[in-house]
Amino acid sequence: MFSPCCFWIHPYHCLQYRQVYPEIETNAFLRSAKEANSLLADGQLILNRLSSSRDLARKIMMAAQSSQKDTVMTLLRQTGVRSQLDASFNPDGIRIILINPHSRIFLMLRWS
C-alpha cells in the first residue's frame, strides 16, 4: 500500500519503496556448496554406522537419556567423522549438527 504523500507525488513509481539489492556474487555460495560435500559424507558415515550397529544406537540413547552429552559426542566422533560436530537431544530424538566454516548440515533422528 502506498503512503498518501508518496502516491500524490509519484503515483506510478514510488522509489522510496523499491528494494535495492547488491550485485550477485556467487563465490561464497559456491564455496559453501563445495564444502558441504564433506559434511554430507560425514553425515552418511554417521547414518551408516548407526543403522548398522544396534550397540552404538543403544549406547548413544542411554547416554542421552542420562544427559551425558560428552559421552554422546565421544560416541559420535568414534564413527570416524572429520567435521566439527555438535548434538542435542530430547525424549523424542537427537539433532546432530555437522559444521564447517561456511555451511552446516543438520541430521534429525527420532527414537520415540
DSSP file (Angstrom, degrees, kcal/mol; ACC not computed):
  #  RESIDUE AA STRUCTURE BP1 BP2  ACC     N-H-->O    O-->H-N    N-H-->O    O-->H-N    TCO  KAPPA ALPHA  PHI   PSI    X-CA   Y-CA   Z-CA
    1    1 A M              0   0    0      0, 0.0     2,-0.2     0, 0.0     0, 0.0   0.000 360.0 360.0 360.0 135.4    0.0    0.0    0.0
    2    2 A F        -     0   0    0      1,-0.1     3,-0.0     9,-0.1     0, 0.0  -0.554 360.0-117.7 -82.1 144.8    1.4    3.4   -0.9
    3    3 A S     >  -     0   0    0     -2,-0.2     4,-2.5     1,-0.1     5,-0.2  -0.559  30.2-114.0 -75.5 151.4    1.6    6.2    1.7
    4    4 A P  H  > S+     0   0    0      0, 0.0     4,-2.1     0, 0.0     5,-0.2   0.874 114.7  49.2 -56.7 -40.7   -0.6    9.2    0.7
    5    5 A C  H  > S+     0   0    0      1,-0.2     4,-1.6     2,-0.2     5,-0.2   0.891 112.0  48.8 -69.9 -35.5    2.3   11.5    0.2
    6    6 A C  H  > S+     0   0    0     -3,-0.2     4,-3.0     2,-0.2    -1,-0.2   0.913 110.3  51.5 -68.1 -41.9    4.1    9.1   -2.0
    7    7 A F  H  < S+     0   0    0     -4,-2.5    -2,-0.2     1,-0.2    -1,-0.2   0.913 111.3  46.5 -62.6 -43.2    1.0    8.4   -4.1
    8    8 A W  H  < S+     0   0    0     -4,-2.1    -1,-0.2    -5,-0.2    -2,-0.2   0.829 119.0  40.4 -72.3 -29.8    0.4   12.1   -4.7
    9    9 A I  H  < S+     0   0    0     -4,-1.6    -2,-0.2     1,-0.2    -1,-0.2   0.921 136.3  12.3 -82.7 -45.5    4.0   12.8   -5.6
   10   10 A H     <  +     0   0    0     -4,-3.0    -1,-0.2    -5,-0.2    -2,-0.2  -0.744  67.7 177.1-132.2  83.4    4.8    9.7   -7.7
   11   11 A P  S    S+     0   0    0      0, 0.0     3,-0.2     0, 0.0    -1,-0.1   0.777  82.8  24.4 -64.9 -26.3    1.6    7.9   -8.4
   12   12 A Y  S    S+     0   0    0      1,-0.2     2,-0.4    -5,-0.0    -5,-0.1   0.683 126.4  38.8-112.3 -23.1    3.2    5.1  -10.6
   13   13 A H        -     0   0    0     -7,-0.1     2,-1.1    -6,-0.1    -1,-0.2  -0.787  59.1-179.6-134.1  89.9    6.8    4.9   -9.4
   14   14 A C    >   -     0   0    0     -2,-0.4     3,-1.2     1,-0.2     4,-0.3  -0.768   5.0-175.0 -92.2  98.5    7.3    5.3   -5.7
   15   15 A L  G >  S+     0   0    0     -2,-1.1     3,-1.2     1,-0.3    -1,-0.2   0.744  72.9  71.4 -70.1 -24.8   11.1    5.0   -5.4
   16   16 A Q  G 3  S+     0   0    0      1,-0.3    -1,-0.3    -3,-0.1    -2,-0.0   0.732 101.9  46.0 -67.0 -18.0   11.2    5.1   -1.7
   17   17 A Y  G <  S+     0   0    0     -3,-1.2     2,-0.4     2,-0.1    -1,-0.3   0.439  84.3 112.5-100.4  -2.1    9.7    1.5   -1.6
   18   18 A R    <   -     0   0    0     -3,-1.2     2,-0.4    -4,-0.3    -3,-0.0  -0.593  66.2-132.7 -75.9 126.4   11.9    0.0   -4.2
   19   19 A Q        -     0   0    0     -2,-0.4     2,-0.6     1,-0.0    -2,-0.1  -0.655  15.0-152.4 -80.5 129.0   14.2   -2.6   -2.8
   20   20 A V        -     0   0    0     -2,-0.4    -1,-0.0     0, 0.0    -2,-0.0  -0.915  12.0-165.1-105.5 122.2   17.8   -2.3   -3.9
   21   21 A Y        -     0   0    0     -2,-0.6     3,-0.1     1,-0.1     2,-0.0  -0.786  22.4-111.1-105.3 148.1   19.8   -5.5   -3.9
   22   22 A P        -     0   0    0      0, 0.0     3,-0.1     0, 0.0    -1,-0.1  -0.331  49.1 -82.5 -70.3 161.0   23.6   -5.8   -4.1
   23   23 A E        -     0   0    0      1,-0.1     2,-0.3    -2,-0.0     0, 0.0  -0.362  56.9 -97.9 -60.9 142.5   25.1   -7.3   -7.3
   24   24 A I        -     0   0    0     -3,-0.1     2,-0.4     2,-0.0    -1,-0.1  -0.477  41.7-176.4 -70.4 128.0   25.0  -11.1   -7.2
   25   25 A E        -     0   0    0     -2,-0.3     4,-0.4     1,-0.1     3,-0.2  -0.982   6.8-176.1-126.5 115.9   28.3  -12.6   -6.1
   26   26 A T     >  +     0   0    0     -2,-0.4     4,-2.9     1,-0.2     5,-0.3   0.522  57.7  94.2 -94.0  -6.4   28.4  -16.4   -6.2
   27   27 A N  H  > S+     0   0    0      1,-0.2     4,-2.5     2,-0.2     5,-0.2   0.917  89.9  42.1 -56.7 -50.0   31.9  -17.2   -4.7
   28   28 A A  H  > S+     0   0    0     -3,-0.2     4,-2.5     1,-0.2    -1,-0.2   0.898 115.6  50.9 -64.7 -39.8   30.7  -17.7   -1.1
   29   29 A F  H  > S+     0   0    0     -4,-0.4     4,-2.2     2,-0.2    -2,-0.2   0.924 112.4  45.8 -63.9 -45.1   27.7  -19.6   -2.2
   30   30 A L  H  X S+     0   0    0     -4,-2.9     4,-2.5     2,-0.2    -2,-0.2   0.903 112.5  50.7 -64.9 -41.8   29.8  -22.0   -4.4
   31   31 A R  H  X S+     0   0    0     -4,-2.5     4,-2.7    -5,-0.3     5,-0.2   0.918 110.3  50.4 -61.7 -43.2   32.4  -22.4   -1.7
   32   32 A S  H  X S+     0   0    0     -4,-2.5     4,-1.7     1,-0.2    -2,-0.2   0.917 111.3  47.7 -60.9 -44.6   29.7  -23.3    0.8
   33   33 A A  H  X S+     0   0    0     -4,-2.2     4,-0.7     2,-0.2    -1,-0.2   0.904 112.8  48.7 -64.0 -41.4   28.2  -25.9   -1.6
   34   34 A K  H >< S+     0   0    0     -4,-2.5     3,-1.0     1,-0.2     4,-0.5   0.926 112.9  46.6 -65.4 -44.9   31.6  -27.4   -2.3
   35   35 A E  H >X S+     0   0    0     -4,-2.7     4,-1.0     1,-0.2     3,-0.8   0.775 101.0  67.4 -69.9 -25.1   32.5  -27.6    1.4
   36   36 A A  H 3X S+     0   0    0     -4,-1.7     4,-2.6     1,-0.2    -1,-0.2   0.752  85.5  72.5 -66.4 -22.4   29.1  -29.1    2.2
   37   37 A N  H <X S+     0   0    0     -3,-1.0     4,-2.0    -4,-0.7    -1,-0.2   0.899  96.4  48.8 -58.9 -40.5   30.0  -32.2    0.3
   38   38 A S  H <> S+     0   0    0     -3,-0.8     4,-2.1    -4,-0.5    -1,-0.2   0.865 110.2  51.9 -68.4 -33.9   32.4  -33.2    3.1
   39   39 A L  H  X S+     0   0    0     -4,-1.0     4,-2.7     2,-0.2    -2,-0.2   0.900 108.2  51.1 -66.6 -39.7   29.7  -32.7    5.6
   40   40 A L  H  X S+     0   0    0     -4,-2.6     4,-2.6     2,-0.2    -2,-0.2   0.898 108.7  51.6 -62.9 -39.7   27.3  -34.9    3.6
   41   41 A A  H  X S+     0   0    0     -4,-2.0     4,-2.0     2,-0.2    -2,-0.2   0.917 111.6  46.7 -63.6 -42.7   30.0  -37.6    3.6
   42   42 A D  H  X S+     0   0    0     -4,-2.1     4,-2.4     2,-0.2    -2,-0.2   0.892 111.4  51.9 -66.6 -38.5   30.4  -37.4    7.3
   43   43 A G  H  X S+     0   0    0     -4,-2.7     4,-2.5     1,-0.2    -2,-0.2   0.910 109.6  49.2 -61.6 -42.1   26.6  -37.4    7.7
   44   44 A Q  H  X S+     0   0    0     -4,-2.6     4,-2.7     2,-0.2    -2,-0.2   0.881 109.0  53.8 -64.7 -37.7   26.4  -40.5    5.6
   45   45 A L  H  X S+     0   0    0     -4,-2.0     4,-2.4     2,-0.2    -2,-0.2   0.933 110.4  45.8 -61.5 -47.3   29.1  -42.1    7.7
   46   46 A I  H  X S+     0   0    0     -4,-2.4     4,-2.8     1,-0.2     5,-0.2   0.939 114.1  48.5 -61.2 -47.0   27.2  -41.4   10.9
   47   47 A L  H  X S+     0   0    0     -4,-2.5     4,-2.6     1,-0.2    -2,-0.2   0.897 111.4  49.5 -62.9 -40.6   24.0  -42.7    9.4
   48   48 A N  H  X S+     0   0    0     -4,-2.7     4,-1.1     2,-0.2    -1,-0.2   0.924 113.0  46.6 -63.8 -43.9   25.6  -45.9    8.1
   49   49 A R  H  X S+     0   0    0     -4,-2.4     4,-0.8    -5,-0.2     3,-0.3   0.927 115.1  46.4 -65.0 -44.1   27.2  -46.6   11.5
   50   50 A L  H >< S+     0   0    0     -4,-2.8     3,-0.7     1,-0.2     7,-0.3   0.921 112.5  49.1 -64.5 -43.4   24.0  -46.0   13.4
   51   51 A S  H 3< S+     0   0    0     -4,-2.6    -1,-0.2     1,-0.2    -2,-0.2   0.697 116.9  42.2 -72.5 -16.4   21.9  -48.1   11.0
   52   52 A S  H 3< S+     0   0    0     -4,-1.1     2,-0.5    -3,-0.3    -1,-0.2   0.450 107.8  62.3-108.1  -0.4   24.2  -51.0   11.2
   53   53 A S    <X  +     0   0    0     -4,-0.8     4,-2.2    -3,-0.7    -1,-0.2  -0.847  46.3 177.8-132.8  98.9   25.1  -51.0   14.9
   54   54 A R  H  > S+     0   0    0     -2,-0.5     4,-2.5     1,-0.2     5,-0.2   0.855  88.7  57.4 -61.9 -34.7   22.3  -51.7   17.4
   55   55 A D  H  > S+     0   0    0      2,-0.2     4,-2.5     1,-0.2    -1,-0.2   0.928 107.0  46.2 -64.2 -45.9   25.0  -51.5   20.1
   56   56 A L  H  > S+     0   0    0      2,-0.2     4,-2.5     1,-0.2     5,-0.2   0.923 112.9  50.3 -62.2 -44.5   26.1  -48.0   19.1
   57   57 A A  H  X S+     0   0    0     -4,-2.2     4,-2.4    -7,-0.3    -2,-0.2   0.916 111.7  48.5 -59.7 -43.3   22.5  -46.8   18.9
   58   58 A R  H  X S+     0   0    0     -4,-2.5     4,-2.7     2,-0.2    -2,-0.2   0.919 111.1  49.8 -63.6 -44.4   21.8  -48.2   22.4
   59   59 A K  H  X S+     0   0    0     -4,-2.5     4,-2.4     2,-0.2    -2,-0.2   0.912 112.6  47.1 -62.4 -42.8   24.9  -46.6   23.8
   60   60 A I  H  X S+     0   0    0     -4,-2.5     4,-2.5     2,-0.2    -1,-0.2   0.927 113.8  47.5 -64.6 -44.6   24.0  -43.2   22.4
   61   61 A M  H  X S+     0   0    0     -4,-2.4     4,-2.6    -5,-0.2    -2,-0.2   0.903 112.3  49.0 -64.6 -40.9   20.4  -43.4   23.5
   62   62 A M  H  X S+     0   0    0     -4,-2.7     4,-1.4     2,-0.2    -1,-0.2   0.918 112.6  47.7 -65.4 -42.5   21.4  -44.5   27.1
   63   63 A A  H  <>S+     0   0    0     -4,-2.4     5,-3.1    -5,-0.2    -2,-0.2   0.911 113.4  48.1 -64.3 -41.5   24.0  -41.6   27.3
   64   64 A A  H ><5S+     0   0    0     -4,-2.5     3,-1.8     1,-0.2    -2,-0.2   0.910 108.4  53.8 -64.7 -41.9   21.4  -39.1   26.1
   65   65 A Q  H 3<5S+     0   0    0     -4,-2.6    -1,-0.2     1,-0.3    -2,-0.2   0.817 110.8  47.4 -62.6 -29.2   18.8  -40.4   28.5
   66   66 A S  T 3<5S-     0   0    0     -4,-1.4    -1,-0.3    -5,-0.2    -2,-0.2   0.281 116.4-116.6 -93.2   9.8   21.3  -39.9   31.3
   67   67 A S  T < 5 +     0   0    0     -3,-1.8     2,-1.1     1,-0.2    -3,-0.2   0.839  63.9 149.5  57.2  37.3   22.1  -36.3   30.0
   68   68 A Q     >< +     0   0    0     -5,-3.1     4,-2.1     1,-0.2     3,-0.3  -0.659  12.0 166.7 -99.9  76.4   25.7  -37.3   29.3
   69   69 A K  H  > S+     0   0    0     -2,-1.1     4,-2.9     1,-0.2     5,-0.2   0.876  72.5  57.6 -61.6 -39.2   26.4  -35.1   26.3
   70   70 A D  H  > S+     0   0    0      1,-0.2     4,-2.3     2,-0.2    -1,-0.2   0.902 108.1  47.4 -59.0 -40.4   30.1  -35.7   26.5
   71   71 A T  H  > S+     0   0    0     -3,-0.3     4,-2.6     2,-0.2    -1,-0.2   0.913 111.0  50.9 -66.9 -42.7   29.6  -39.4   26.1
   72   72 A V  H  X S+     0   0    0     -4,-2.1     4,-2.3     1,-0.2    -2,-0.2   0.931 111.7  48.1 -58.8 -45.6   27.2  -38.8   23.2
   73   73 A M  H  X S+     0   0    0     -4,-2.9     4,-2.5     2,-0.2    -2,-0.2   0.902 110.9  50.6 -63.4 -41.6   29.7  -36.6   21.5
   74   74 A T  H  X S+     0   0    0     -4,-2.3     4,-1.8    -5,-0.2    -1,-0.2   0.924 110.9  48.9 -61.9 -44.5   32.5  -39.2   22.0
   75   75 A L  H  < S+     0   0    0     -4,-2.6     4,-0.3     1,-0.2    -2,-0.2   0.896 111.8  48.8 -63.5 -40.2   30.4  -41.9   20.5
   76   76 A L  H ><>S+     0   0    0     -4,-2.3     3,-1.4     1,-0.2     5,-0.5   0.907 110.3  50.9 -66.4 -40.8   29.5  -39.8   17.5
   77   77 A R  H ><5S+     0   0    0     -4,-2.5     3,-1.9     1,-0.3     4,-0.2   0.832  99.5  66.2 -65.0 -30.9   33.2  -38.9   16.9
   78   78 A Q  T 3<5S+     0   0    0     -4,-1.8    -1,-0.3     1,-0.3    -2,-0.2   0.589  82.2  76.9 -68.8  -8.5   34.1  -42.6   17.1
   79   79 A T  T < 5S-     0   0    0     -3,-1.4    -1,-0.3    -4,-0.3    -2,-0.2   0.668 117.6-105.6 -73.3 -14.3   32.1  -43.1   13.9
   80   80 A G  T < 5 +     0   0    0     -3,-1.9    -2,-0.1     1,-0.2    -3,-0.1   0.535  61.9 160.5 104.3   8.3   35.1  -41.5   12.1
   81   81 A V      < -     0   0    0     -5,-0.5    -1,-0.2    -4,-0.2     4,-0.1  -0.327  24.9-166.6 -63.6 145.1   33.7  -38.1   11.2
   82   82 A R        +     0   0    0    -44,-0.2    -1,-0.1     2,-0.1     2,-0.1   0.603  60.1  89.1-105.0 -18.1   36.3  -35.5   10.4
   83   83 A S  S    S-     0   0    0    -45,-0.2     2,-0.2     1,-0.1    17,-0.1  -0.364  88.5 -98.9 -77.4 157.7   34.0  -32.4   10.6
   84   84 A Q  E     -A   99   0A   0     15,-1.2    15,-3.1    -2,-0.1     2,-0.3  -0.519  52.1-173.5 -67.5 144.5   33.3  -30.5   13.7
   85   85 A L  E     -A   98   0A   0     13,-0.2     2,-0.3    -2,-0.2    13,-0.2  -0.963  21.9-172.0-142.8 161.5   30.0  -31.6   15.2
   86   86 A D  E     -A   97   0A   0     11,-2.1    11,-3.4    -2,-0.3     2,-0.3  -0.945  10.6-163.8-142.4 161.3   27.5  -30.8   17.9
   87   87 A A  E     -A   96   0A   0     -2,-0.3     2,-0.3     9,-0.2     9,-0.2  -0.996   9.8-175.4-148.2 150.8   24.5  -32.6   19.2
   88   88 A S  E     -A   95   0A   0      7,-2.1     7,-3.3    -2,-0.3     2,-0.3  -0.969  13.1-172.9-139.9 155.5   21.4  -32.0   21.2
   89   89 A F  E     +A   94   0A   0     -2,-0.3     5,-0.2     5,-0.2   -20,-0.0  -0.970  11.9 176.5-148.8 159.8   18.8  -34.5   22.3
   90   90 A N  E >   -A   93   0A   0      3,-2.4     3,-0.8    -2,-0.3   -25,-0.0  -0.852  57.3 -75.0-149.5-178.6   15.4  -34.7   24.0
   91   91 A P  T 3  S+     0   0    0      0, 0.0    20,-0.1     0, 0.0     3,-0.1   0.716 128.2  52.0 -60.7 -18.7   13.0  -37.6   24.7
   92   92 A D  T 3  S-     0   0    0      1,-0.2    19,-2.7    20,-0.1    20,-1.2   0.770 120.3 -63.7 -88.9 -27.0   11.9  -37.6   21.0
   93   93 A G  E <   -AB  90 110A   0     -3,-0.8    -3,-2.4    17,-0.3     2,-0.4  -0.982  52.5 -69.9 171.6-163.3   15.3  -37.9   19.3
   94   94 A I  E     -AB  89 109A   0     15,-2.7    15,-2.8    -2,-0.3     2,-0.5  -0.953  21.3-153.5-129.1 144.9   18.7  -36.4   18.5
   95   95 A R  E     -AB  88 108A   0     -7,-3.3    -7,-2.1    -2,-0.4     2,-0.5  -0.979  14.3-167.9-118.4 117.6   19.8  -33.5   16.4
   96   96 A I  E     -AB  87 107A   0     11,-3.2    11,-3.2    -2,-0.5     2,-0.5  -0.911   3.4-160.5-108.0 128.3   23.3  -33.8   15.1
   97   97 A I  E     -AB  86 106A   0    -11,-3.4   -11,-2.1    -2,-0.5     2,-0.5  -0.947   2.8-160.5-114.0 121.9   24.9  -30.7   13.5
   98   98 A L  E     -AB  85 105A   0      7,-3.0     7,-2.3    -2,-0.5     2,-0.4  -0.881  21.3-165.9 -99.4 130.5   27.9  -31.1   11.2
   99   99 A I  E     +AB  84 104A   0    -15,-3.1   -15,-1.2    -2,-0.5     5,-0.2  -0.942  24.1 160.6-129.4 134.8   29.8  -27.9   10.9
  100  100 A N  E >   - B   0 103A   0      3,-2.3     3,-0.7    -2,-0.4   -17,-0.0  -0.878  57.3 -89.6-134.3 175.1   32.5  -26.3    8.7
  101  101 A P  T 3  S+     0   0    0      0, 0.0   -69,-0.1     0, 0.0     3,-0.1   0.760 121.7  28.9 -59.2 -25.8   33.3  -22.6    8.4
  102  102 A H  T 3  S+     0   0    0      1,-0.1     2,-0.3   -71,-0.1   -70,-0.1   0.451 122.7  21.3-118.1  -0.8   30.8  -21.9    5.5
  103  103 A S  E <   -B  100   0A   0     -3,-0.7    -3,-2.3   -68,-0.1     2,-0.3  -0.990  52.6-153.4-159.5 165.6   28.0  -24.4    5.9
  104  104 A R  E     -B   99   0A   0     -2,-0.3     2,-0.4    -5,-0.2    -5,-0.2  -0.992   5.2-158.0-142.2 146.3   26.1  -26.7    8.3
  105  105 A I  E     -B   98   0A   0     -7,-2.3    -7,-3.0    -2,-0.3     2,-0.5  -0.996  10.8-151.9-127.2 133.8   24.1  -29.8    7.9
  106  106 A F  E     -B   97   0A   0     -2,-0.4     2,-0.5    -9,-0.2    -9,-0.2  -0.889   5.8-166.2-107.6 131.2   21.6  -31.0   10.4
  107  107 A L  E     -B   96   0A   0    -11,-3.2   -11,-3.2    -2,-0.5     2,-0.6  -0.981   8.0-171.4-111.3 122.7   20.6  -34.6   11.0
  108  108 A M  E     +B   95   0A   0     -2,-0.5     2,-0.4   -13,-0.2   -13,-0.2  -0.955   7.6 178.9-119.5 114.4   17.5  -35.0   13.0
  109  109 A L  E     -B   94   0A   0    -15,-2.8   -15,-2.7    -2,-0.6     2,-0.3  -0.934  17.5-142.2-120.7 136.9   16.7  -38.6   14.0
  110  110 A R  E     +B   93   0A   0     -2,-0.4   -17,-0.3   -17,-0.2   -18,-0.1  -0.699  18.4 176.6 -94.7 146.5   13.8  -39.8   16.1
  111  111 A W              0   0    0    -19,-2.7   -18,-0.2    -2,-0.3    -1,-0.1   0.255 360.0 360.0-129.3  10.8   14.0  -42.5   18.7
  112  112 A S              0   0    0    -20,-1.2   -19,-0.1     0, 0.0   -20,-0.1   0.326 360.0 360.0-133.9 360.0   10.5  -42.5   20.0
